[in-house]
């Protein structure tokens, strides 16, 4: 009888560890998606981005945040992407330019229709 309980205990421990790894992986995937969107949508000249089916699964019901920076000369351009848990249809891109003498920040909305994200072509100053 002890042997059977021991085997069941190990099985339950393995199953619990597997489920916990999936629970922790969701936010990690969301962060990777956020970094991709910061680079590909906020930090490029493209105004649309098509999400893959796995990216849509990472998008829905999760907070998606990411950042991407590049340096050209003495100017650092940083791009930030942010989507809240509560809103699966809208997100925000921010672009921050830092030079030795000044900092400028612009932001614009990103909307989702199905699996396509579209960035607004008009930007406003950051809040």
C-alpha positions in Angstrom: 0.0 0.0 0.0 2.8 2.5 0.8 4.4 1.9 -2.6 1.2 2.8 -4.4 0.8 6.0 -2.3 4.4 7.0 -3.1 3.9 6.5 -6.8 0.7 8.6 -6.7 2.5 11.3 -4.8 5.3 11.5 -7.4 2.7 11.7 -10.2 0.8 14.5 -8.5 4.1 16.4 -7.8 5.1 16.1 -11.5 1.6 17.1 -12.7 1.6 20.1 -10.3 5.1 21.2 -11.5 4.0 20.9 -15.2 0.9 23.0 -14.6 2.8 25.6 -12.7 5.4 25.9 -15.5 2.5 26.6 -18.0 1.0 29.2 -15.6 4.3 31.0 -15.3 5.1 30.8 -19.1 2.1 32.9 -20.1 3.4 36.3 -18.8 6.9 35.4 -20.1 5.5 34.9 -23.6 3.5 38.1 -23.3 6.7 40.0 -22.5 8.5 38.5 -25.6 5.5 39.5 -27.7 5.6 43.0 -26.2 9.3 43.4 -27.2 8.5 42.2 -30.7 5.7 44.7 -31.1 7.8 47.5 -29.7 10.4 46.8 -32.4 8.2 45.8 -35.3 5.2 48.2 -34.8 6.3 51.1 -32.6 10.0 51.2 -33.8 9.6 50.8 -37.5 7.8 52.6 -40.4 5.2 49.9 -40.6 1.7 50.8 -39.4 0.3 47.3 -39.3 1.4 44.0 -37.8 -0.3 40.6 -38.3 -0.4 38.5 -35.2 0.1 34.7 -35.6 -2.4 32.4 -34.0 0.0 31.8 -31.0 0.5 35.5 -30.6 -3.3 36.1 -30.5 -3.5 33.5 -27.7 -0.8 35.4 -25.8 -2.6 38.7 -26.5 -6.1 37.9 -25.3 -6.7 38.5 -21.6 -3.0 39.3 -20.8 -1.1 42.5 -20.2 1.5 42.8 -23.0 4.4 45.2 -22.5 7.7 45.6 -24.2 10.6 47.9 -25.1 13.1 48.3 -27.9 16.0 50.8 -28.0 18.6 51.8 -30.6 21.4 54.3 -30.6 22.2 56.4 -33.7 25.1 58.8 -33.0 24.4 60.4 -29.7 20.6 60.0 -29.9 18.9 57.1 -28.1 15.5 56.1 -29.6 13.4 54.0 -27.2 10.1 52.5 -28.2 7.6 51.1 -25.8 4.5 49.0 -26.4 1.8 48.6 -23.7 -1.6 46.7 -23.6 -3.6 46.3 -20.5 -5.3 43.1 -19.3 -8.7 44.8 -19.5 -8.6 46.0 -23.1 -7.9 43.4 -25.9 -8.8 45.8 -28.7 -6.5 48.8 -28.0 -2.9 49.4 -27.0 -0.3 52.3 -27.0 3.0 52.9 -28.7 5.5 55.4 -27.3 8.6 56.8 -29.0 11.2 58.6 -26.8 14.1 60.4 -28.3 16.9 61.3 -25.9 19.8 63.6 -27.0 22.5 65.0 -24.8 20.5 68.3 -24.6 16.8 67.2 -24.7 14.1 64.5 -24.5 11.1 64.3 -26.7 8.2 61.8 -26.3 5.3 60.9 -28.7 2.6 58.3 -28.4 -0.1 56.9 -30.6 -2.9 54.3 -30.3 -2.8 50.8 -31.7 -6.1 49.0 -32.5 -6.7 45.3 -33.1 -9.2 43.9 -35.6 -9.0 40.1 -35.6 -5.3 39.3 -35.8 -4.2 42.6 -37.3 -2.8 45.4 -35.2 -2.9 48.9 -36.8 -1.0 51.9 -35.4 -2.5 55.4 -35.7 -0.8 57.7 -38.2 -1.1 60.7 -35.9 0.9 61.0 -32.7 0.5 63.2 -29.6 2.8 64.3 -26.9 3.2 61.8 -24.0 1.1 62.3 -20.9 
